[in-house]
Amino acid sequence: MKKYFQEFVRGIIKENPTFVLVLGLCPTLAVSTSVRNGIGMGVAATFVLLGSNIIVSLIRNIVPDKIRIPCFIVIIATFVTIAEMMMKAYSPVLDRALGIYVPLIVVNCMVLGRAEAYASKQTVIKSFFDGLGMGVGFTLALILISGIREFLGAGTLLGHSLIKGFHPVFLLGMPPGALLVIGLLLGFFNLLKNRKA
């Protein structure tokens, strides 16, 4: 059980998709204007990671090498379609807010990279915990980035105003603000890692 827990934690800390591997930045930059959007994108990506990792691990020994990547893309696209349809049915407001970025999970290098580099070589249980850890790590990164941007850029958190008379920094609510916040957080986490070493 300890090795499965390590697989899970690795995706959150040692191989965090956003802050360590620097993968999946397109949706991170685009949807991190509010915490609700960040949670929605994180849950969708986690669902796709989990489903695709499990299926890829199950069929890894029967798929010929020549068609491996196209098969992985079809599997990922299937789970993305399921996530998008569920979002349209149960949360149309979130679906409109996330827009094109949910279908773009199909080409997200984080998802395809985990299918190719990990799930195609590991057991189903290990692939499950890897997908879960990567998804949770991605979701936590999105919550952190979108929380900073929403609080400092709009003066709210989850849509609620927290401080009366707070003057938001509108730049942080705009696209350059996402780059600024991610850059500062990457610098901060690299500084921590270097001090630890």
Secondary structure, DSSP 8 states (H G I E B T S, - for coil): -HHHHHHHHHHHTTT-TTTTS---HHHHHHHTTSHHHHHHHHHHHHHHHHHHHHHHHHHTTTS-GGGHHHHHHHHHHHHHHHHHHHHHHH-HHHHHHHGGGTGGGGG-HHHHHHIIIIITTS-HHHHHHHHHHHHHHHHHHHHHHHHHHHHHHHSEETTEE-STT----GGGGSHHHHHHHHHHHHHHHHHHHHHH-
